[in-house]
């Protein structure tokens, strides 16, 4: 029996997949728990249209990530932080602070979770970082930390 999964099912498949499973497994396990629905002709057409729409959406997101990479690659953002006379910061520069600086200075919205630092920034100076924009698309840039 062909079914369309409504939820991820371990060892079977991910949400939205069209699969062939045994009739008993579908009727006795998947359908009663709301994990899948039978792939009737109408649902298959709906599934194919949705799959095509998701593919187009992924293509648009990848193009946007490539454009953001061109805008970020090799650039530098400046962050001001309070520091002592030796250049050691009082605290550290967080990825949230860097994300705000990228948005304000380079006009590219970046999620703080996608910023990868080699180590915590606790010193005044230039520090390299990587921003993950999309799977397999990353931009390398640097942050210049200045004392206030």
Backbone as a ProteinNet text record, in pm:
[ID]
protein_1_A
[PRIMARY]
XXXXXXXXXXXXXXXXXXXXXXXXXXXXXXXXXXXXXXXXXXXXXXXXXXXXXXXXXXXXXXXXXXXXXXXXXXXXXXXXXXXXXXXXXXXXXXXXXXXXXXXXXXXXXXXXXXXXXXXXXXXXXXXXXXXXXXXXXXXXXXXXXXXX
[TERTIARY]
84.9	0	89.5	53.1	128	69.3	160.8	119.5	206.9	153.9	228.8	244.9	368.6	394.5	359.7	289.7	254.3	356.1	429.9	531.4	653.3	768.6	886	858.5	888.8	873.1	1009.3	1062.8	1196.5	1200.4	1308	1335.9	1242.5	1153.9	1061.9	1089.2	1079.8	1103.1	1071.7	1089.9	1069.5	931.9	889.6	761.6	756.4	642.9	623.3	667.3	725.4	770.6	654.9	661.7	565.4	632.1	571.5	634.2	538.6	595.9	521.1	543.3	434.6	442	337.5	349.6	251.5	115.3	9.3	-126.9	-151.3	-109	-131.2	-58.8	63.1	140.2	71.9	23.2	-43.3	-173.9	-258.4	-389.3	-380.8	-286.8	-280.6	-187.5	-92.9	2.7	2.6	26.7	44.1	-85.5	-194	-318.9	-377.6	-388.6	-447.5	-369.7	-239.8	-157.3	-144.5	-204.2	-199.5	-61.9	15.3	150.8	153.6	47.6	45.8	-98.3	-110.1	-241.3	-225.7	-332.8	-326.4	-302.3	-218.9	-183.2	-285.1	-400.3	-501.7	-455	-527.3	-488.9	-485	-585.6	-590.5	-476.7	-449.8	-341.3	-205.3	-191	-63.6	-38.6	-142.6	-127.4	-93.2	-161.4	-133.6	10.7	55	191.2	294.3	269.2	361.9	369.9	255.3	255.3	332	312	380.9	531.3	567	708.8	774.8	704.4	757.1	773.5	673.4	678.7	796.1	818.6	931.4	1065.2	1073.6	1196.4	1224.1	1120.4	1137.2	1176.6	1116.1	1148.3	1294.1	1339.9	1479.3	1575	1538.3	1621.5	1631.1	1517.9	1520	1605	1592.7	1671.6	1820.3	1856	1996.6	2050.8	1970.9	2014.1	2033.6	1942.5	1954.3	2079.4	2111	2231.4	2357.6	2355.7	2470.9	2490.7	2380.7	2388.5	2441.8	2393.1	2441.8	2589.8	2632	2774.2	2859.4	2812.2	2887.6	2897.7	2792.7	2794	2879.2	2901.5	2974.3	3119.8	3147.7	3279.6	3392.6	3484.8	3601.9	3577.5	3455.9	3425	3463.9	3450.4	3482.9	3374.7	3335.8	3242.5	3315.8	3274.6	3337.6	3240.7	3292.9	3214.5	3291	3220.4	3282.1	3245.7	3344.8	3322.2	3410.4	3367.4	3447.5	3564.1	3681.9	3803.4	3895.4	3983.7	4083.9	4199.7	4299.6	4413	4497.8	4499.2	4579.8	4509.5	4385.4	4311.9	4222.3	4221	4135	3993.6	3895.1	3756.6	3698.4	3604.3	3525.1	3408.3	3421.2	3322.8	3372.9	3282.4	3323.1	3223.8	3263.4	3175.6	3100.1	2968.3	2887	2847.4	2799.5	2754.2	2629.8	2549.5	2432.5	2478.3	2582.1	2636.9	2691.3	2758.2	2814.7	2702.7	2596.8	2483.2	2418.2	2401.9	2346.1	2439.2	2569.2	2665.5	2663.2	2651.9	2645.3	2518.9	2408.3	2282.9	2290.3	2346.8	2354.1	2455	2571.7	2679.4	2676.5	2639.5	2642.6	2503.3	2399	2259.9	2225.8	2279.2	2248	2202.2	2083.8	2030.8	2091	2152.9	2218.9	2169.7	2141.6	2101.1	2225.5	2215.5	2331.6	2379.6	2291.3	2330.1	2418.4	2414.7	2491.3	2630.1	2665.1	2797.2	2889.8	3002.3	3099	3228.6	3263.6	3388.3	3489.3	3616	3719.9	3734.5	3725.9	3732.7	3657.1	3625.6	3553.5	3636.4	3570	3640.1	3645	3765.9	3784.3	3897.8	3941.9	4055.2	4024.9	4073.3	4059.6	4143.5	4092.9	4167.4	4076.8	4139.7	4066.7	4057.1	3935.7	3911.4	3834.7	3880.2	3809	3686.2	3585.9	3467.8	3406.2	3321.3	3251.2	3102.1	3027	2882.3	2823.9	2741.6	2674.5	2543.6	2530.6	2413.8	2310.4	2357.4	2272.8	2358.9	2302.9	2389.7	2493.2	2616.7	2732.2	2760	2699.8	2730.5	2769.8	2896.4	2947.6	3025.1	3027.8	3104.8	3207	3327.3	3433.6	3446.8	3444.6	3465.1	3535	3558.3	3627.4	3552.9	3576.9	3518	3634	3626.4	3727.1	3666.9	3728.7	3679.6	3762.9	3693.5	3760.3	3716.9	3806.5	3773.8	3688.8	3591.3	3505.3	3578.1
-117.5	0	123.9	219.9	346	440.6	501.6	596.5	720.7	830.8	955.5	979.6	990.9	1008.1	1149.8	1159.1	1288.3	1329.7	1233.3	1255.3	1170.3	1201.6	1116.5	985.4	873.5	741.9	673.6	638.3	579.8	450	431.2	314.5	302	400	396.5	514.2	637.6	752.6	883.3	990.6	1125.7	1178.4	1282.4	1346.9	1391.2	1364.8	1408.5	1308.6	1196.1	1097.4	1008.8	964.4	870.2	733.1	638.5	507.7	393.6	279.2	155.2	75.2	47.7	-32.5	-143.4	-242.4	-351.1	-297.9	-363.7	-320	-324.9	-431.4	-447.3	-341.5	-312.4	-210.7	-74.3	-44.6	83.4	91	-12.6	-9.9	-22.5	-102.7	-132	-40.5	23.4	106	251.8	274.3	411.6	492.6	438.8	514.7	544.3	445.8	476.1	580.5	587.3	682.2	817.1	828.2	953.9	983.2	878.3	896.6	901.6	851.8	848.3	853.7	877.8	873.7	797.3	735.7	657.7	750.5	706.6	788.8	765.9	827.3	819.5	906.3	898.7	974.9	1125.3	1176.3	1319.4	1361.1	1279.6	1311.5	1303.5	1210.1	1201.7	1328.1	1375.2	1498	1615	1622	1726.7	1714.7	1591.4	1565.4	1608.8	1576.4	1614.5	1766.2	1833.8	1980.1	2040.6	1985.8	2035.4	2010.3	1894.6	1860.8	1957.6	1989.8	2083.1	2222.8	2263.1	2393.7	2400.7	2293.4	2290.4	2296.2	2230.5	2234.1	2376.3	2446.5	2584.7	2674.9	2651.9	2731	2709	2584.6	2553.6	2620.2	2623	2687.9	2838.1	2900.2	3043.6	3071.2	2985.9	3004.5	2989.1	2895.8	2876	2996.3	3050.4	3170.5	3288.6	3304.3	3412.1	3393	3268.8	3241.3	3272.8	3242.2	3274.8	3426.1	3499.6	3646.2	3700.9	3647	3690.3	3657.5	3544.9	3508.2	3609.3	3651.7	3753.2	3883.8	3917.4	4040.9	4030.7	3910.3	3893.4	3849.7	3771.7	3709.5	3812.7	3793	3878.6	4012.6	4042.5	4171.8	4171.4	4289.4	4305.2	4387.5	4348.1	4425.1	4472	4586.3	4644.3	4638.9	4595.3	4587	4660.4	4743.2	4813.4	4740.9	4726.5	4659	4723.8	4717.3	4776	4683.3	4744.7	4666.3	4739.3	4662.5	4718.9	4775.7	4827.9	4890.7	4791.1	4665.8	4565	4511.4	4554.3	4509.3	4391.1	4345.5	4233.4	4286.4	4220.7	4265.1	4229.5	4311.4	4280.2	4195.2	4065.2	3975.1	3926.5	3906.2	3862	3913.6	3905.9	3943.9	3817.4	3821	3703.1	3698.4	3583.4	3569.5	3655.5	3681.4	3769.2	3912.2	3957.4	4091.1	4100	3995.6	3993.2	3990.6	3914.3	3908.2	4045.6	4118.4	4254.6	4346.4	4334.6	4418.5	4389.2	4262.9	4226.7	4286.2	4277.5	4332.1	4483.9	4552.6	4699.2	4749	4685.5	4736.7	4682.1	4555.1	4494.1	4466.9	4492.6	4478.3	4336.8	4238.6	4098.6	4038.3	3978.4	3918.6	3779	3757.3	3631.3	3584.8	3457.3	3401.4	3379.4	3411.9	3400	3255.5	3158.3	3017.6	2975.6	3052.5	3017.8	3080.3	3155.1	3217.1	3122.5	3089.7	2997.9	3072.5	3077.6	3140.4	3032.1	3058.5	2960.9	2949.1	3061.4	3063	3185.9	3189.4	3303.5	3430.2	3540.1	3667.5	3740.7	3747.1	3813.4	3915.3	3947.3	4036.5	4135.2	4257.2	4357.2	4312.1	4335.3	4299	4240.4	4183.6	4124.9	3974.2	3921	3779.1	3722.1	3609.4	3548.3	3471	3463.7	3384.8	3333.5	3234.6	3175.2	3185.4	3221.8	3230	3124.5	3036.5	2933.5	2993.3	3006	3069.5	2968.3	2852.1	2746.3	2620.7	2501.7	2383.7	2392.7	2377.1	2382.7	2521.8	2626.3	2763.1	2841.7	2879.1	2953.5	3074.8	3178.1	3298.5	3320.5	3354.2	3384.3	3536.1	3589	3730.6	3748.9	3872.7	3897.3	4004.7	4003.1	4102.4	4176.6	4307.7	4391.9	4443	4403.4	4444.1	4564.1	4674.2	4796.6	4828.4	4886.7	4926.7	5053.2	5059.1	5178.2	5290.9
0	0	0	-79.5	-84	20.6	100.1	203.4	195.9	247.3	260.7	410	455.6	598.1	642.8	755.7	814.4	919.9	972.2	1074.6	1040.6	1101.1	1087.9	1160.2	1096.3	1157.3	1151	1268.3	1271	1190.7	1119.7	1035.5	915.1	895.9	781.7	688.5	740.8	655.5	724.9	651.2	702.7	661.7	730.6	703.4	556.8	492.2	354.4	249.4	288.1	190.7	146	22	-34.5	-32.1	40.3	59.7	30	4.3	-10.5	117.7	190.7	312.9	304.1	390.5	389.3	435.2	386.4	420.3	570.3	634.9	778.1	859.2	821.9	894.8	882.6	764.9	743.5	823.3	811.2	877.8	1029.3	1079.2	1222.3	1301.7	1233.6	1307.9	1261.5	1133.7	1083.9	1086.5	1034.5	1028	1165.7	1257.7	1389	1469.1	1449.9	1524.9	1453.4	1336.3	1262.3	1203.3	1179.8	1127.2	974.5	911.5	765	716	585.2	521.2	390.2	347.1	224.4	105.4	14.9	-100.9	-212.9	-199.7	-305.6	-422.9	-532.1	-652.3	-624	-554.3	-522.3	-430.2	-329.9	-236.5	-304.6	-400	-473.8	-554.9	-622.2	-701	-609.6	-496.1	-397.8	-346.3	-320.9	-273.5	-377.5	-504.8	-611.6	-626	-616.3	-625.6	-507.9	-390.8	-271.9	-282.3	-334.6	-352.2	-449.9	-558.1	-657.6	-596.3	-516.2	-449.6	-351.5	-276	-182.2	-254.7	-370.3	-448.5	-498.5	-543.1	-587.9	-472.2	-356.7	-238.1	-196.8	-203.6	-169.7	-268.8	-395.9	-497.5	-470.9	-434.9	-403	-279.5	-178.9	-55.9	-84.8	-171.4	-206.2	-283.8	-374.7	-447.8	-352.9	-257.5	-158.7	-74.6	-39.9	38.5	-43	-171.7	-258	-265.4	-277.1	-281.5	-149.1	-38.8	92.8	107.5	53.6	59.9	-15.7	-132.4	-208.1	-129.4	-54.2	24.4	150.2	200.7	326.1	309.4	206.9	191.8	196.8	291	302.4	369	409.1	470.8	618.7	677.9	819.4	886.7	1006.3	1086.6	1211.5	1261.8	1379.3	1496.5	1610.1	1732.4	1842	1916	2028.6	2157.7	2245.1	2372.7	2478.1	2602.5	2709.7	2741.5	2753	2774.3	2871.4	2930.2	3020	2940.3	3009.3	2941.7	2864.2	2906.1	2836.3	2710.7	2685.8	2567.9	2596.6	2719.7	2758	2784.4	2724.7	2736.7	2872.8	2916.6	3034.7	2984.9	2989.9	2931.9	2797.3	2703.5	2570.4	2467.1	2341.8	2231.3	2190.8	2196.5	2167	2019.3	1978.5	1840	1814.2	1916.6	1900.2	1869.9	1938.1	1912.5	1770.7	1727	1591.4	1487.7	1513.4	1419.7	1403.9	1516.2	1507.5	1428.1	1450.8	1379.1	1229.2	1192.1	1049.7	987.2	1058.4	1005.9	991.2	1090.3	1085.7	982.6	975.5	890.8	748.1	730.6	597.6	540.5	620.5	577.3	530.4	601.7	576.1	708.3	708.4	830.4	847.1	963.9	995	1131.6	1143.5	1272.4	1358.1	1485.2	1574.4	1585.4	1564.4	1571.6	1454.6	1346.9	1227.8	1225.5	1329.5	1337.2	1411.3	1347.5	1408.6	1436.1	1561.9	1604.5	1637	1605.4	1638.5	1789.6	1858.4	2004.2	2053	2181.1	2236.6	2220.1	2187	2166.3	2299.7	2357.6	2486.5	2481.3	2359.9	2342.4	2229.9	2242.9	2137.6	2018.3	1898.3	1777.6	1672	1568	1455.3	1476.6	1458.6	1479.8	1361	1303	1190.3	1238	1151	1181.4	1053.1	1068.2	955.3	980.5	876.5	886.5	793.2	849.5	770.3	720.2	588.6	528.4	478.3	438.4	383.1	388.2	385.3	383.9	271.6	306.5	215.6	159.2	213.3	171.4	295.9	301.8	416.1	367.4	449.9	418.5	529.3	489.5	585.6	593.5	714.7	735.4	869.7	906.4	1031.8	1111.4	1240.4	1328.8	1394.7	1391	1454.3	1584.2	1694.8	1826.1	1871.5	1899.9	1944.5	2087.9	2163.4	2301.5	2297.7	2388.6	2398.1	2467
[MASK]
++++++++++++++++++++++++++++++++++++++++++++++++++++++++++++++++++++++++++++++++++++++++++++++++++++++++++++++++++++++++++++++++++++++++++++++++++++

